[in-house]
Amino acid sequence: MQEQQSDDTPLTLGSIIIATADPARLKAFYHEVVGIPVNAQGRLVSGGLIIHPAYHSEVKEAPTEPYRAMLTFDTTDIHAAAARLKARGVVFVREPEREHWGGWVATFLDPDGNYLQLLQPAPE
């Protein structure tokens, strides 16, 4: 019997699945409203990460714990990014606010009620 070797290669996050009852609506929101590009295969790709809205029969309403997992979008101007999203009808549950560590955070909703964040890092 051959002994298995351990593989210390770090895992790389390649995609996020967002379960939804309406994948087309969610994909349109992330592409048309948030501005995430779609690659040649029709996938939403941001920073090398695939965002995959996928149908799930058990998803029927907004999450009961929306803080559990959030997609965070980096920006160099959180106020301009928030204004652009608001102009497109996006609802914010937390306006841009400076954090104790010096950066800025704002929280907004996708059409399914998932919490998303804008993040402007602290100046170096």
N, C-alpha and C positions, 0 to 999 in steps of 0.2 A: 504494500500500500504506500503510495507516494504522499509525502507530507505537503500540504498546501503552503505556499509562500504568502506572506502578508503583503498587501498592496497598499503602500502609504501615499499613493497619489490622491491629492485632495479632490473632493467632489466639487463639481462646478454646477451652479444653478443655471439651467438652460431655459426653463419656461415656468410660467405661472398659469395654472388653470383657474379661471373664475367661473364657477358653476352658476348657471342661469336658466330660466325658463325661456329666454329669448336671446340666443346668441347673436343674431343679426343686429338687433337693437343695441346690444352692448358693444359689439364690434364697431358699429357706426359711431357710437358715442366716443369711444377711445380714439378712433381715427379722425373723425370730422370735428369733434368738439375739443378734445384734449390735444389732438395734433400728432398722435403717434403714427409714424409711417407704416405702410404695408409693403412687405417685400414682394419679390417676383412670384413667390408661392402663395401670396394672399394672406400671409401671417402678419400680425402686428408685432413689430420689433422695436424695442427701445433699449439702447445701450447694450445691444447684443442679446437681450433677454426677450423671449417670445411671450407675449401675453395672449392667452388662448381662451376666449369666452366659449364655454362648452355647455351644451344642453345637459341638464340633470333633472330627472322627473321629480325629485324630492324638493327642489327649490321652487317655492311658491310666493314668498314674501321677503321683505327686508330682513337682514340678519338680526338676530336677537342680541348679539354681542359684536357690534361693528368695530370695536377697538381691537379685536383679537388679532387680525392681520390687516395691514394696510399697504398699498402700493404707495411709494413715495417718489415724487418727481422733483429732481433737482432743478433749481433755477438761479440765475444770478440777479434777478429782479422780481422778488415775490409779489410786490405791489402791482407791477405791470402784468404779470402772469395771472394774478387773481382778477384783475380788472378785465382782461381778455376773456377769461372763462365766464365771469359774471355776464358779460355782454352776450355770450352764447347761451345763457340761461342756466348756467350751473349754480347749484345751491351750496352755499358755504355754511358749515355748522360751527366753524371757528375762523374768524377773520385773521389775516396775517398778524402775528404777534411775536415779539422778540422773546426768546428763551433766555434763561439764566446763563447759558453757556455762550451767548452772543449771537447765535444764529436766529433765523426767523422760521416759523411754522404756520401753516394754514391748513384747515381740513375741509374737504368738500365731498359731495356725494356723486356716485354714478347713478344711472337710472334704476338700478336694483337696490339702492340704499347702502352699498358698500362704501366705507370711508376710505378716502384717498387723501394724500397730503402733498402739499408743496413744501419744499425745504430750500431755504437759502442759507448756505453755510456761514458760519462766523467768519469775519475778515481775519486774514492771517497776520 
